[in-house]
Amino acid sequence: MNFNSIGYFQFNNLLQSRVPLVLVVLDEIDLKPWYNSLIHMHLENVSVFCDSTRAVELVNAKKLPSHFAIIILDMHGQNSPRVTEDLEKAGYLNVYYVKNGFVGISEERQNSKIG
């Protein structure tokens, strides 16, 4: 079991609650259609868009405390686990990735509306 992964419900709760975090987006993903304008502003303030090779550099540039929450999101969940490990090796203690990426949470979100 991987304790560093979160699904749609955890991800959505973090954003809806406007929890202080950094969202590292590794692919061209647009979450704005899912949320209202207040969450849009939160997303704009917390998101870092980059490729997987620059994630540690850009998070370090923010000069965050080591316990600050960091969420990694990519399209299919393939690069996020590695970036999570890289950030942990850099000393960050509260790093998670979205399991199965944007595609996975899109499916979870859709299934939650059906039932």
C-alpha positions, 0 to 999 in steps of 0.5 A: 500500500502506498501512503503517499497517494490520494484520490479524488475525494481527498484532493477535492476536499483539500481544494474545497477547504482551501488548505494551504498547499502547493499543487505541482502540475506536471502536464497541461491540466485545467481544473478550472471547469470543476470549480467556482471562482473562489477555488479558481483563485485558490488554484491560481495561488497554489499551482506550480506548472512544470515538467518533472525535472524542474519540480524540486527546483521550483518548490525549493524556490518557494522557500517552504517549511519542510512540513508544508503540504505538496500535491503532485498531479500529472495526466496519468499518474506515471511521473508523480510517484517519482517526483514525490520521492524526489521532493521527499529526498529534498527534505519535504515531509508532507508530499502526496501524489494524485493516484492515477493522475488527472485521468483517475480523478476524472473517472472517480469524479464522474462515478461519484456523480452517478451513484 
